[in-house]
């Protein structure tokens, strides 16, 4: 419960997504030590946000419809940059402060953009990730599309019916390797590259052949200078919807060819749910943690084999594996798709 981490006054001025973000970003900053080493003007924030502001919009509408004078603070909370502002203010970060909203790929793209800002020398360090919270309108929207599974989501299973919604936040702190080593920081992993592309196909459905999903994965490998045979496993977008899982399976075959059956494609959404704007960051952090622990995570809630999902999804359990490199996919509504290339 994020409220347990704030006093009453602070909690009142922060939305639920703000609270998640301030806590998670603070933990990442503390672990990294960058705020003690760099000028605050050299440390920035790159946030991926979804529709968390809808909670404030719902409250504003409810108060207005009840004939009350709606609180002005609710309107401020609707702004998508609210959480990045809260993080920068809380920790005194005066560098770049930005918010990316590309639906469910928002925080993956925010991590990629943050890596670019550091690599090009515009910042010494950046805390990047995402935060999101469930609202009634968000749930109603997904439910109207008939993509909410009444059971816990079961990615790549025959009986899958859709997503399980989740909420939360996750952040990484990025800086140049030489600087991190110079100050004796613990390095958990590397963002070797990323790609973010647009399918230009449909507002809610993925391009069915898998060609566009394959294109973003191949582009990420190209920008990272990595060959497909170096990839040990892929953290899938893996929502558990009938369309997404088949398309991602097709994309894997196009990227890895004959080797596709030997590259585990796993979804961590059976554990976390689909955390929307925060999903990409949560899954990127999970990928880094798994690489360090030398495991490949299990795809939970298996409910029967689907002949169209015929790859290795680690349904039986987690595996020990010392592979150093993985991909993390985020495929969003509107065709906003991103792949991160991550190594330990």
PyMOL commands that set and color helices and strands:
alter all, ss='L'
color gray80, all
select helices_A, chain A and resi 2-5+8-13+16-32+34-37+40-42+54-65+72-78+82-91+103-119+136-144+177-182+211-224+228-230+242-262+269-272+276-293+333-335
alter helices_A, ss='H'
color red, helices_A
select strands_A, chain A and resi 43-49+97-100+125-132+168-175+190-198+233-235+264-266+295-296+319-320+325-331+336-343
alter strands_A, ss='S'
color yellow, strands_A
deselect
rebuild
show_as cartoon
